[in-house]
Amino acid sequence: MPSTFKNALSLTGLSQREACIFFDVREDTIKSWCANRNRAPEGVWIMLAQRMRSILDAADYGADHMDLEGIDPRAWSNLSVSGLAVDDLDSRGEEIAGALALLMAIDDLQVD
């Protein structure tokens, strides 16, 4: 069973290699955290939470945009929130936020 840390990396779009760069730690440290051999420090969790908040904020903005403008049919195959007031996300974060925005916009259509 994957660790909570490994799942958190996945949710925020970080591979183990990318996490090494993001947290400025060695790869064996990331692997240790993913395997539950050691706990990631609180500061690492805070950084992941901040990244997730950025993704959620971008997704919310994208979903709101689609609610107002409609869902562009091209969004079904390739949506990124790049250019939608997102300053601190890398391209992978923007892609995750885009997919999440599309799901949120579709869900909003179902609720209405």
C-alpha positions in Angstrom: 0.0 0.0 0.0 1.4 3.4 -1.0 2.3 5.8 1.8 0.4 9.0 2.5 3.5 10.9 1.4 3.7 9.0 -1.9 0.0 9.7 -2.5 0.5 13.4 -1.7 3.3 13.6 -4.3 1.1 12.0 -6.8 -1.8 14.4 -6.1 0.5 17.4 -6.5 2.0 16.1 -9.7 5.5 15.5 -8.4 7.6 12.4 -9.3 10.1 11.3 -6.8 12.9 12.9 -8.9 11.0 16.2 -9.1 10.3 16.0 -5.4 14.1 15.9 -4.8 14.4 19.2 -6.6 11.3 20.7 -5.1 12.4 19.9 -1.5 16.1 20.2 -2.2 16.9 16.7 -0.8 18.5 13.5 -2.0 16.6 10.9 -3.9 17.2 8.3 -1.1 15.5 10.7 1.3 12.4 10.9 -0.9 12.4 7.1 -1.3 12.6 6.7 2.5 9.6 9.0 3.0 7.6 7.2 0.3 8.4 3.8 1.8 7.4 5.0 5.3 10.9 4.3 6.6 11.2 7.9 7.8 8.7 10.6 8.3 8.8 13.7 6.1 9.4 16.8 8.2 6.5 19.2 8.9 8.1 21.8 6.6 7.9 19.4 3.7 4.2 18.8 4.3 3.6 22.5 4.5 5.3 22.9 1.1 3.1 20.1 -0.4 0.0 21.8 1.1 0.9 25.1 -0.4 1.4 23.4 -3.8 -1.9 21.7 -3.5 -3.6 25.0 -2.5 -2.1 26.6 -5.7 -3.4 23.8 -7.8 -6.9 24.0 -6.2 -7.0 27.8 -6.6 -6.0 27.5 -10.2 -8.6 24.8 -10.8 -11.3 26.8 -9.1 -10.4 29.8 -11.3 -10.5 27.6 -14.4 -13.8 26.1 -13.4 -15.4 29.5 -12.7 -14.1 30.6 -16.2 -15.8 27.6 -17.8 -19.0 28.3 -15.9 -19.1 31.8 -17.3 -17.7 31.1 -20.8 -18.9 27.5 -21.3 -16.7 24.5 -21.7 -14.5 24.7 -24.8 -14.8 21.3 -26.6 -11.0 21.3 -26.9 -10.8 21.2 -23.1 -11.9 17.6 -23.1 -8.6 16.5 -24.6 -6.0 19.0 -23.4 -6.6 21.6 -20.8 -4.1 23.6 -18.8 -4.8 26.6 -16.7 -1.6 28.3 -18.0 -2.3 32.0 -18.5 -5.2 32.0 -16.0 -3.6 34.1 -13.2 -1.5 31.2 -12.0 2.0 32.4 -11.1 3.6 29.8 -8.9 2.8 26.5 -10.7 5.0 24.6 -13.0 3.6 23.1 -16.2 2.7 19.8 -14.5 0.8 21.7 -11.7 -1.0 23.7 -14.4 -2.0 20.4 -16.2 -3.4 18.9 -13.0 -5.3 22.1 -12.2 -6.7 22.1 -15.8 -8.0 18.5 -15.5 -9.4 19.3 -12.1 -11.1 22.5 -13.4 -12.7 20.5 -16.2 -14.0 17.9 -13.7 -15.3 20.7 -11.4 -17.0 22.5 -14.3 -18.7 19.2 -15.5 -19.8 18.5 -11.9 -21.3 22.0 -11.7 -23.3 21.3 -14.8 -24.7 18.1 -13.2 -25.7 19.9 -10.0 -27.5 22.8 -11.8 
